[in-house]
Amino acid sequence: MKDAFALPQEDANKNAELCDMVVNAAQHRIRRRITEKGQWVEPLIALAEEADLTDSQRAFLLEAKLLQADLRERFLDAENFDVHMASKALRRRARSYEAAKELLEGVSWLFPFEIQMSKAGAKWPSLLRHFDKLLKPYHQCALIRKAAKKSFIRNALSIPLRVIVLPSPVPDRGFAINMVDFEAHVRSYLRDALLSYSEDEGNSSFAVDAIDSLWSNIKTAVDVNQGQLMPLLAPHCECTLLCHHFDLLLQPNSLSPEESVAPYPYLGISNRSCFQCTLYFKAYTACELGPAFQTRGSHEQVSSCVVPVSNSPHANQAIADEMATQLKRIIGQLLAAQTDERYMMAMLSVDSTDSPPSSPIP
């Protein structure tokens, strides 16, 4: 690593400005979220506190209310953004909220209150999603501030950076669902997925129960959003970066000297990848379209983002087909495991003098 003082001062100043731009963007995302989306949070919490809740649920609501009040007090004052981002008190408040969330046994108890707020005019009122959207830019900013204190990063800031702004498509809006046709298509897909994974289990009564259970969860999610699918979000950054590098491979003769250098096969991102992004990377690797890139891992949670579209229709179709194949197998594996679990529970509940139920596995 070159000594920072051996490089032109203008490079260090430029890089510092870029980092400040990222930090300021994170701060303004928090403020915009509070002012534009946070009006329904306090009424929802007050509504939920009137219900019969467990101790862990009440503790979570208390921490959510305190965090919302703390963020509102700090970030509606634009002049003190950076001071509040570095506040140890805010960091402790965020950790207390995360700890209370970890103690919850599911979040479906919030659905009735979110439905009531939706009927009152709130748009997509998800309490957990609201705070995740608030804390994500906060954690990103905190990481940048923490990293900037390290000597390695201070030296790296003096090396000229190359910044590329990649376009992001406009997110799709949600659309209404024909529940009759939707249920028929979903049930048919779930059954095909199970049969594609295990033909022996597809026709058992335990398989029917497993499909019914999964459909019930899907229907609940749709009912929460009043018969609509959630709006689809723009592609996440890791998929956008992967698609960008693939598009560069399609035009080798037009690359600059910097672009022609093979990138290190790791895409650095602030969070672990969601389920869809992980599936996209696996499909890209399976199709052998280019170098296999890695990320920091996956949290395996499903998000409502779409995947990017490259400049190659053939590659887009190959990735889509591979993603569909892998997704169907994952769902089939999930249903097979639930079928086996129901069979084992039925066997345990049968009296030793009775004949056990017929196994779905030969």
Disulfide bonds with the S-S distance in Angstrom:
none
